[in-house]
């Protein structure tokens, strides 16, 4: 849990209609992402946050900007891209469900909210470019490097014995 993602809200509590904006940076402590792409540890996320007091609690709305890195799901080349994701979450004064986020000790903790927003915005199969041809399923050669790449027709396994006789 990161301390810089805990935001004090004592000035907004129980004052519906009150709003505050905050822009800050957060250094990612552990990788956020899936097996193919993510925001690496040490990367900096910029967070543009708006906090609004409502009757039920504190409404946190914001945008997260950062840099992702990973590998193309087709050709396995390294890729980097920008991530920009919006989030909105209500931090309730009192919890009625274990799913809810709560205002605790006059603070809200944005760690899980930002983690969920960033990870869910990432593609499951990132590609370096839309027309990436990927790798040859037979030999693993990169098809973009050799567009005319081809293999001889596969021999029916029942005829392999005759093929070996022919070669001898």
C-alpha angles and dihedrals in degrees: 000000000000121000094208090064092059108095124195112232102173091119091057102041116120092355104110113203094030115125138186132183127209133180117195144149128243126196110219110238098192131019117280113204150055131288094281106038139010151134105281125225110271095033117124122235119201112216123198105194135185118190120196128184113227131171093264098044141287121333111211116198124173155129129249122206124189149129126268130198133188141112135294112261091221108039101015093232115149114261135189128193142161122259122209117175136168125217137184125185137165116226104203126213091224127021123236094168134033088233093066126097114231139208102241126184089351090300138102122214113218095183098101094036093055093041091053094045094050098042094046091050094057120098117249091218108030117192131201090226134350096254095048107145095204126206132323108262091216104048106005096242116155105254094206090063093052113025091177092055111144141156131213113265112277115257117240105251090232090065099047091100091058091046089055091050090051091051092050 
